[in-house]
Amino acid sequence: TARKDGDDYILNGEKMWITLSNVADRFLVFAKTDPSKGANGITAFILERGWKGLTTGTIEGKMGVRASNTGWISMHDVRVPKSHRLGLEGEGFKIAMSALDNARYGVAAGAVGVMKACLDESIKYAKTRQTFGRPIAEYQLVQQMIANMQQCIDIGQLLVWKVGWLKNMGVRNTRETSMAKWYCTEAAFRCANDAVQIHGAYGYSDEY
């Protein structure tokens, strides 16, 4: 929540599962300035590390997402100057949705990278692993899984490129970004699963 106090705002609240919360210098916070207005009563603020009442920490023991720090942020009577309000009062939800468009675009592009890595490693392994005197790359079932990976990559890459083109044109792309993120993440899961199958028991080992 955020309540007005002169030319400042006083923020209170907490949120978990914040990417890079324990290393960031600034934080984009969405707080309710008028709870009676629902989504239209949310306002965006930029907070800075070191402000009195602002604390952060790291969440340990995650099963995934190990490539980035994930943590929490807590605000106890944090005084925020009006100059650190982003946009007007009540525009927070619109700003949040715009930020999500950019985040989803990054997730979609990252998922395409995951698919490409799965394909590269699967092809390399399939060409060297032999059963019954020939590489498993010669088996139709393995070829089908590899072909499916390439298909997913091509579709995902085109979706990401389309969103990038729309962004460069200055065109709103919420629909296209959401579709790209949806497809690419689902496809990345399928590619990763097929990559594990191609690698056999090694697919369950951290050696690969």
Backbone as CSV, one residue per row, in Angstrom:
resi,resn,N_x,N_y,N_z,CA_x,CA_y,CA_z,C_x,C_y,C_z
1,THR,0.829,-1.190,0.000,0.000,0.000,0.000,0.870,1.249,0.000
2,ALA,0.298,2.344,-0.505,1.006,3.625,-0.516,0.031,4.718,-0.092
3,ARG,0.386,5.445,0.951,-0.463,6.554,1.393,0.296,7.862,1.248
4,LYS,-0.432,8.899,0.906,0.154,10.215,0.686,0.525,10.834,2.030
5,ASP,1.684,11.459,2.077,2.137,12.174,3.272,2.869,13.433,2.803
6,GLY,2.116,14.516,2.648,2.701,15.720,2.079,3.024,15.509,0.611
7,ASP,4.262,15.784,0.236,4.707,15.549,-1.143,5.316,14.163,-1.324
8,ASP,5.293,13.356,-0.274,5.873,12.013,-0.318,4.776,10.957,-0.229
9,TYR,5.204,9.706,-0.414,4.339,8.553,-0.201,5.004,7.641,0.827
10,ILE,4.192,6.996,1.652,4.697,6.021,2.617,4.254,4.640,2.154
11,LEU,5.231,3.782,1.829,4.934,2.451,1.300,5.149,1.371,2.350
12,ASN,4.210,0.430,2.398,4.309,-0.738,3.264,3.877,-1.976,2.489
13,GLY,4.572,-3.082,2.736,4.201,-4.333,2.093,5.412,-5.199,1.833
14,GLU,5.162,-6.370,1.284,6.259,-7.279,0.946,5.867,-8.146,-0.244
15,LYS,6.871,-8.655,-0.926,6.644,-9.495,-2.108,7.790,-10.480,-2.235
16,MET,7.433,-11.735,-2.528,8.442,-12.776,-2.733,8.582,-13.089,-4.214
17,TRP,9.597,-13.890,-4.535,9.893,-14.338,-5.894,10.175,-13.149,-6.821
18,ILE,11.092,-12.299,-6.371,11.506,-11.137,-7.141,12.866,-11.426,-7.773
19,THR,12.943,-11.343,-9.087,14.197,-11.594,-9.792,15.232,-10.528,-9.447
20,LEU,16.432,-10.978,-9.035,17.575,-10.109,-8.736,17.305,-9.143,-7.586
21,SER,16.375,-9.479,-6.699,16.023,-8.556,-5.609,17.187,-8.272,-4.673
22,ASN,18.097,-9.218,-4.532,19.179,-9.049,-3.564,20.404,-8.359,-4.148
23,VAL,20.376,-8.050,-5.448,21.531,-7.384,-6.066,21.143,-6.089,-6.785
24,ALA,19.857,-5.864,-6.986,19.411,-4.674,-7.716,19.642,-3.406,-6.899
25,ASP,19.930,-2.317,-7.591,20.076,-1.007,-6.947,18.752,-0.253,-6.893
26,ARG,17.850,-0.561,-7.810,16.547,0.098,-7.857,15.444,-0.936,-8.049
27,PHE,14.250,-0.585,-7.589,13.128,-1.521,-7.612,11.888,-0.823,-8.166
28,LEU,11.205,-1.502,-9.064,9.934,-1.011,-9.593,8.825,-1.640,-8.759
29,VAL,8.113,-0.799,-8.011,7.107,-1.276,-7.062,5.731,-0.744,-7.463
30,PHE,4.749,-1.633,-7.456,3.368,-1.253,-7.740,2.579,-1.353,-6.436
31,ALA,1.990,-0.238,-6.023,1.299,-0.195,-4.733,-0.094,0.411,-4.892
32,LYS,-0.990,0.036,-3.997,-2.354,0.552,-4.024,-2.394,1.933,-3.368
33,THR,-2.703,2.942,-4.168,-2.890,4.284,-3.628,-4.365,4.557,-3.334
34,ASP,-5.248,3.804,-3.974,-6.687,3.921,-3.726,-7.323,2.550,-3.916
35,PRO,-7.369,1.726,-2.842,-7.889,0.354,-2.943,-9.319,0.282,-3.469
36,SER,-10.097,1.349,-3.307,-11.498,1.321,-3.735,-11.649,1.304,-5.254
37,LYS,-10.585,1.647,-5.980,-10.649,1.719,-7.442,-10.125,0.469,-8.136
38,GLY,-9.764,-0.547,-7.381,-9.271,-1.777,-7.992,-8.006,-1.551,-8.789
39,ALA,-7.986,-2.055,-10.038,-6.792,-1.923,-10.877,-6.465,-0.465,-11.178
40,ASN,-7.482,0.401,-11.173,-7.257,1.820,-11.454,-6.733,2.584,-10.241
41,GLY,-6.563,1.882,-9.138,-6.036,2.523,-7.934,-4.610,2.117,-7.632
42,ILE,-3.918,1.550,-8.635,-2.527,1.105,-8.466,-1.588,2.142,-9.077
43,THR,-0.516,2.457,-8.345,0.461,3.444,-8.805,1.856,2.837,-8.775
44,ALA,2.690,3.235,-9.726,4.055,2.700,-9.834,5.060,3.659,-9.195
45,PHE,6.055,3.066,-8.523,7.112,3.841,-7.880,8.467,3.200,-8.167
46,ILE,9.504,4.013,-8.157,10.872,3.513,-8.256,11.553,3.744,-6.916
47,LEU,11.932,2.655,-6.251,12.612,2.718,-4.962,14.091,2.426,-5.137
48,GLU,14.898,2.930,-4.226,16.338,2.728,-4.304,16.850,1.981,-3.080
49,ARG,17.816,1.112,-3.335,18.428,0.363,-2.238,19.056,1.344,-1.243
50,GLY,18.951,1.003,0.025,19.523,1.849,1.059,18.517,2.753,1.732
51,TRP,17.325,2.874,1.144,16.308,3.698,1.774,15.852,3.054,3.082
52,LYS,15.584,3.878,4.077,15.168,3.394,5.391,13.864,2.606,5.281
53,GLY,13.861,1.411,5.877,12.674,0.565,5.873,12.602,-0.425,4.729
54,LEU,13.563,-0.335,3.786,13.580,-1.244,2.634,14.620,-2.337,2.848
55,THR,14.186,-3.581,2.872,15.102,-4.713,3.042,14.821,-5.769,1.979
56,THR,15.858,-6.543,1.655,15.726,-7.614,0.668,16.453,-8.859,1.161
57,GLY,16.152,-9.988,0.550,16.828,-11.235,0.879,16.736,-12.213,-0.275
58,THR,17.458,-13.304,-0.162,17.505,-14.320,-1.212,16.719,-15.555,-0.802
59,ILE,15.993,-16.136,-1.748,15.277,-17.392,-1.523,16.205,-18.538,-1.901
60,GLU,16.462,-19.427,-0.969,17.360,-20.558,-1.198,16.559,-21.825,-1.487
61,GLY,17.236,-22.800,-2.090,16.645,-24.123,-2.274,15.698,-24.245,-3.449
62,LYS,15.850,-23.401,-4.472,14.982,-23.515,-5.648,15.333,-24.770,-6.447
63,MET,14.324,-25.363,-7.072,14.547,-26.541,-7.905,14.953,-26.165,-9.322
64,GLY,14.745,-24.913,-9.693,15.109,-24.448,-11.029,15.436,-22.969,-11.001
65,VAL,15.516,-22.350,-12.168,15.834,-20.923,-12.307,17.092,-20.585,-11.508
66,ARG,18.117,-21.393,-11.672,19.339,-21.187,-10.900,20.272,-20.169,-11.538
67,ALA,19.975,-19.761,-12.755,20.864,-18.835,-13.452,20.731,-17.410,-12.940
68,SER,19.671,-17.108,-12.183,19.502,-15.754,-11.662,19.098,-15.796,-10.195
69,ASN,19.461,-14.736,-9.494,19.093,-14.599,-8.091,17.593,-14.334,-7.972
70,THR,16.952,-15.013,-7.042,15.537,-14.787,-6.765,15.371,-14.547,-5.274
71,GLY,14.595,-13.552,-4.914,14.477,-13.246,-3.489,13.189,-12.543,-3.135
72,TRP,13.265,-11.750,-2.064,12.086,-11.047,-1.568,12.443,-9.598,-1.263
73,ILE,11.402,-8.776,-1.174,11.562,-7.374,-0.806,10.518,-7.043,0.247
74,SER,10.930,-6.303,1.269,10.032,-5.903,2.344,10.125,-4.393,2.539
75,MET,8.980,-3.752,2.675,8.938,-2.300,2.866,8.159,-1.972,4.130
76,HIS,8.802,-1.269,5.039,8.164,-0.869,6.297,8.289,0.644,6.449
77,ASP,7.196,1.339,6.202,7.169,2.808,6.273,8.291,3.439,5.450
78,VAL,8.429,2.982,4.216,9.451,3.539,3.322,8.929,4.858,2.740
79,ARG,9.678,5.917,2.958,9.286,7.235,2.443,9.800,7.396,1.009
80,VAL,8.865,7.615,0.092,9.199,7.727,-1.327,8.841,9.127,-1.821
81,PRO,9.807,9.883,-2.323,9.506,11.220,-2.843,8.572,11.148,-4.051
82,LYS,7.789,12.196,-4.240,6.872,12.254,-5.375,7.626,12.135,-6.693
83,SER,8.876,12.606,-6.703,9.686,12.548,-7.925,10.003,11.120,-8.342
84,HIS,9.811,10.154,-7.424,10.067,8.747,-7.729,8.784,7.997,-8.095
85,ARG,7.705,8.737,-8.249,6.486,8.116,-8.775,6.622,8.004,-10.287
86,LEU,6.283,6.844,-10.827,6.387,6.611,-12.271,5.009,6.788,-12.892
87,GLY,4.863,7.820,-13.714,3.559,8.113,-14.279,2.666,8.805,-13.268
88,LEU,1.365,8.811,-13.560,0.401,9.441,-12.668,-0.181,8.420,-11.703
89,GLU,-0.850,8.924,-10.668,-1.550,8.016,-9.760,-2.617,7.255,-10.548
90,GLY,-2.684,5.953,-10.317,-3.674,5.127,-10.993,-3.218,4.534,-12.309
91,GLU,-2.011,4.888,-12.759,-1.509,4.349,-14.031,-0.627,3.121,-13.846
92,GLY,-0.512,2.650,-12.615,0.400,1.545,-12.326,0.092,0.265,-13.075
93,PHE,-1.198,-0.071,-13.186,-1.558,-1.327,-13.856,-1.158,-1.285,-15.322
94,LYS,-1.403,-0.152,-15.973,-1.025,-0.009,-17.381,0.487,-0.126,-17.550
95,ILE,1.226,0.471,-16.628,2.690,0.398,-16.678,3.161,-1.034,-16.446
96,ALA,2.501,-1.728,-15.514,2.871,-3.121,-15.219,2.673,-4.011,-16.435
97,MET,1.556,-3.822,-17.137,1.297,-4.629,-18.324,2.329,-4.357,-19.414
98,SER,2.751,-3.108,-19.526,3.793,-2.767,-20.499,5.110,-3.438,-20.142
99,ALA,5.423,-3.456,-18.842,6.656,-4.114,-18.396,6.596,-5.611,-18.657
100,LEU,5.411,-6.197,-18.496,5.255,-7.634,-18.739,5.485,-7.967,-20.206
101,ASP,5.098,-7.067,-21.092,5.346,-7.305,-22.517,6.834,-7.494,-22.775
102,ASN,7.648,-6.639,-22.183,9.098,-6.747,-22.372,9.646,-8.011,-21.728
103,ALA,9.129,-8.349,-20.539,9.600,-9.548,-19.847,9.249,-10.805,-20.636
104,ARG,8.041,-10.862,-21.142,7.610,-12.036,-21.913,8.425,-12.189,-23.194
105,TYR,8.783,-11.065,-23.786,9.614,-11.101,-24.990,10.964,-11.734,-24.676
106,GLY,11.555,-11.339,-23.559,12.837,-11.922,-23.156,12.726,-13.400,-22.844
107,VAL,11.627,-13.789,-22.198,11.415,-15.204,-21.877,11.273,-16.022,-23.156
108,ALA,10.523,-15.497,-24.120,10.333,-16.209,-25.391,11.658,-16.400,-26.115
109,ALA,12.454,-15.338,-26.181,13.754,-15.436,-26.849,14.669,-16.412,-26.126
110,GLY,14.643,-16.382,-24.793,15.459,-17.319,-24.023,15.044,-18.757,-24.252
111,ALA,13.731,-18.981,-24.392,13.232,-20.337,-24.643,13.706,-20.854,-25.996
112,VAL,13.789,-19.965,-26.983,14.329,-20.369,-28.286,15.783,-20.796,-28.130
113,GLY,16.525,-20.080,-27.310,17.912,-20.464,-27.043,18.017,-21.827,-26.392
114,VAL,17.097,-22.124,-25.478,17.068,-23.441,-24.837,16.822,-24.528,-25.877
115,MET,15.879,-24.274,-26.769,15.573,-25.262,-27.814,16.779,-25.507,-28.715
116,LYS,17.484,-24.441,-29.066,18.664,-24.590,-29.921,19.745,-25.402,-29.220
117,ALA,19.917,-25.176,-27.931,20.911,-25.937,-27.173,20.531,-27.412,-27.117
118,CYS,19.238,-27.687,-26.923,18.767,-29.078,-26.909,19.041,-29.753,-28.248
119,LEU,18.771,-29.041,-29.325,18.985,-29.604,-30.658,20.463,-29.875,-30.910
120,ASP,21.312,-28.901,-30.613,22.749,-29.059,-30.865,23.324,-30.242,-30.103
121,GLU,22.978,-30.334,-28.821,23.511,-31.428,-28.001,22.952,-32.776,-28.441
122,SER,21.695,-32.801,-28.836,21.074,-34.060,-29.265,21.692,-34.570,-30.559
123,ILE,21.925,-33.667,-31.507,22.556,-34.075,-32.770,23.966,-34.594,-32.520
124,LYS,24.709,-33.876,-31.700,26.083,-34.280,-31.411,26.127,-35.665,-30.756
125,TYR,25.237,-35.890,-29.799,25.221,-37.178,-29.109,24.728,-38.286,-30.031
126,ALA,23.683,-37.995,-30.812,23.102,-39.024,-31.682,24.084,-39.500,-32.747
127,LYS,25.003,-38.642,-33.139,25.992,-39.023,-34.151,27.113,-39.883,-33.577
128,THR,27.338,-39.796,-32.281,28.450,-40.539,-31.669,27.992,-41.789,-30.923
129,ARG,26.772,-41.778,-30.407,26.260,-42.929,-29.658,25.823,-44.015,-30.633
130,GLN,26.348,-45.215,-30.466,26.021,-46.317,-31.368,25.313,-47.448,-30.632
131,THR,24.330,-48.022,-31.301,23.679,-49.240,-30.823,23.519,-50.181,-32.009
132,PHE,23.760,-51.448,-31.771,23.659,-52.464,-32.821,24.503,-52.098,-34.042
133,GLY,25.639,-51.494,-33.781,26.609,-51.244,-34.835,26.403,-49.998,-35.673
134,ARG,25.480,-49.126,-35.277,25.307,-47.891,-36.045,24.855,-46.758,-35.121
135,PRO,25.129,-45.505,-35.525,24.750,-44.355,-34.693,23.236,-44.280,-34.527
136,ILE,22.795,-43.862,-33.353,21.345,-43.767,-33.133,20.728,-42.664,-33.992
137,ALA,21.559,-41.801,-34.570,21.045,-40.765,-35.477,20.423,-41.371,-36.726
138,GLU,20.722,-42.626,-36.999,20.168,-43.279,-38.179,18.801,-43.901,-37.917
139,TYR,18.365,-43.889,-36.654,17.063,-44.474,-36.329,15.951,-43.442,-36.547
140,GLN,14.861,-43.895,-37.122,13.785,-42.983,-37.515,13.168,-42.265,-36.315
141,LEU,13.019,-42.947,-35.195,12.410,-42.331,-34.019,13.255,-41.158,-33.517
142,VAL,14.576,-41.349,-33.509,15.477,-40.268,-33.090,15.429,-39.126,-34.098
143,GLN,15.408,-39.466,-35.371,15.322,-38.440,-36.411,14.035,-37.619,-36.276
144,GLN,12.953,-38.299,-35.912,11.680,-37.597,-35.749,11.753,-36.594,-34.600
145,MET,12.358,-36.993,-33.486,12.477,-36.079,-32.353,13.344,-34.879,-32.705
146,ILE,14.423,-35.128,-33.437,15.301,-34.027,-33.857,14.575,-33.104,-34.835
147,ALA,13.809,-33.691,-35.748,13.044,-32.878,-36.698,12.002,-32.026,-35.977
148,ASN,11.364,-32.601,-34.965,10.382,-31.844,-34.183,11.036,-30.662,-33.472
149,MET,12.251,-30.872,-32.970,12.979,-29.775,-32.326,13.221,-28.640,-33.310
150,GLN,13.678,-28.991,-34.510,13.952,-27.959,-35.509,12.677,-27.212,-35.887
151,GLN,11.585,-27.944,-35.969,10.300,-27.310,-36.283,9.916,-26.308,-35.194
152,CYS,10.064,-26.716,-33.940,9.748,-25.825,-32.816,10.630,-24.582,-32.834
153,ILE,11.902,-24.772,-33.146,12.837,-23.643,-33.205,12.428,-22.662,-34.293
154,ASP,12.114,-23.182,-35.475,11.754,-22.312,-36.597,10.500,-21.496,-36.286
155,ILE,9.492,-22.157,-35.726,8.249,-21.450,-35.391,8.503,-20.424,-34.295
156,GLY,9.204,-20.848,-33.243,9.486,-19.941,-32.133,10.310,-18.743,-32.564
157,GLN,11.320,-18.981,-33.410,12.167,-17.888,-33.878,11.360,-16.880,-34.682
158,LEU,10.455,-17.364,-35.519,9.623,-16.457,-36.314,8.708,-15.618,-35.425
159,LEU,8.154,-16.236,-34.380,7.300,-15.493,-33.452,8.088,-14.401,-32.740
160,VAL,9.301,-14.734,-32.298,10.146,-13.752,-31.609,10.542,-12.626,-32.556
161,TRP,10.911,-12.975,-33.771,11.282,-11.945,-34.754,10.103,-11.016,-35.049
162,LYS,8.902,-11.581,-35.130,7.722,-10.758,-35.398,7.510,-9.745,-34.282
163,VAL,7.640,-10.198,-33.035,7.479,-9.282,-31.902,8.547,-8.193,-31.940
164,GLY,9.783,-8.580,-32.237,10.859,-7.598,-32.333,10.583,-6.560,-33.404
165,TRP,10.053,-7.012,-34.528,9.711,-6.092,-35.617,8.621,-5.121,-35.177
166,LEU,7.596,-5.636,-34.492,6.518,-4.774,-34.010,7.035,-3.746,-33.012
167,LYS,7.938,-4.173,-32.127,8.526,-3.243,-31.161,9.299,-2.140,-31.874
168,ASN,10.072,-2.514,-32.865,10.840,-1.516,-33.616,9.932,-0.537,-34.360
169,MET,8.742,-1.005,-34.731,7.787,-0.150,-35.434,6.976,0.714,-34.473
170,GLY,7.132,0.456,-33.170,6.372,1.214,-32.184,4.923,0.794,-32.079
171,VAL,4.631,-0.444,-32.485,3.263,-0.956,-32.470,3.032,-1.761,-31.197
172,ARG,1.890,-1.561,-30.561,1.564,-2.345,-29.373,1.545,-3.829,-29.731
173,ASN,2.146,-4.660,-28.868,2.339,-6.073,-29.225,2.003,-7.031,-28.096
174,THR,1.069,-6.648,-27.226,0.724,-7.501,-26.085,0.261,-8.879,-26.540
175,ARG,-0.599,-8.922,-27.546,-1.118,-10.205,-28.044,0.006,-11.065,-28.599
176,GLU,0.819,-10.480,-29.471,1.882,-11.243,-30.122,2.951,-11.683,-29.127
177,THR,3.276,-10.809,-28.169,4.278,-11.160,-27.163,3.793,-12.308,-26.291
178,SER,2.527,-12.254,-25.900,1.962,-13.316,-25.065,1.960,-14.647,-25.803
179,MET,1.609,-14.617,-27.083,1.600,-15.847,-27.875,3.006,-16.405,-28.053
180,ALA,3.973,-15.516,-28.274,5.357,-15.965,-28.442,5.869,-16.617,-27.170
181,LYS,5.598,-15.993,-26.044,6.043,-16.553,-24.760,5.351,-17.890,-24.485
182,TRP,4.064,-17.952,-24.748,3.291,-19.176,-24.517,3.836,-20.320,-25.367
183,TYR,3.955,-20.081,-26.675,4.412,-21.157,-27.550,5.847,-21.569,-27.236
184,CYS,6.732,-20.612,-27.122,8.164,-20.926,-26.987,8.478,-21.671,-25.695
185,THR,7.824,-21.300,-24.596,8.099,-22.003,-23.342,7.565,-23.431,-23.375
186,GLU,6.367,-23.608,-23.949,5.819,-24.962,-24.069,6.690,-25.805,-25.000
187,ALA,7.129,-25.217,-26.089,7.964,-25.939,-27.051,9.324,-26.273,-26.455
188,ALA,9.869,-25.374,-25.649,11.161,-25.632,-25.010,11.072,-26.832,-24.075
189,PHE,9.950,-26.959,-23.382,9.753,-28.121,-22.512,9.744,-29.409,-23.329
190,ARG,9.035,-29.395,-24.464,8.983,-30.595,-25.307,10.366,-30.939,-25.859
191,CYS,11.107,-29.926,-26.274,12.453,-30.169,-26.810,13.379,-30.724,-25.736
192,ALA,13.283,-30.177,-24.532,14.123,-30.660,-23.440,13.787,-32.107,-23.100
193,ASN,12.505,-32.435,-23.121,12.095,-33.807,-22.836,12.621,-34.766,-23.905
194,ASP,12.527,-34.371,-25.172,13.045,-35.221,-26.247,14.562,-35.354,-26.159
195,ALA,15.231,-34.280,-25.766,16.689,-34.329,-25.630,17.097,-35.326,-24.555
196,VAL,16.344,-35.361,-23.468,16.615,-36.340,-22.409,16.428,-37.753,-22.949
197,GLN,15.373,-37.976,-23.727,15.119,-39.305,-24.281,16.234,-39.731,-25.235
198,ILE,16.703,-38.813,-26.060,17.772,-39.135,-27.007,19.051,-39.515,-26.276
199,HIS,19.332,-38.830,-25.180,20.551,-39.109,-24.416,20.430,-40.357,-23.536
200,GLY,19.227,-40.920,-23.462,19.049,-42.127,-22.663,19.348,-41.866,-21.192
201,ALA,20.034,-42.793,-20.543,20.354,-42.648,-19.124,21.230,-41.423,-18.869
202,TYR,22.082,-41.079,-19.839,22.919,-39.887,-19.681,22.069,-38.615,-19.574
203,GLY,20.866,-38.662,-20.122,19.983,-37.507,-20.037,19.552,-37.201,-18.625
204,TYR,19.724,-38.176,-17.738,19.376,-37.995,-16.326,20.613,-37.690,-15.502
205,SER,21.735,-37.574,-16.165,23.006,-37.331,-15.478,23.481,-35.913,-15.743
206,ASP,24.153,-35.309,-14.749,24.672,-33.955,-14.955,25.929,-33.952,-15.822
207,GLU,26.364,-35.138,-16.285,27.508,-35.204,-17.192,27.170,-34.525,-18.513
208,TYR,25.888,-34.554,-18.876,25.437,-33.922,-20.111,24.517,-32.749,-19.773
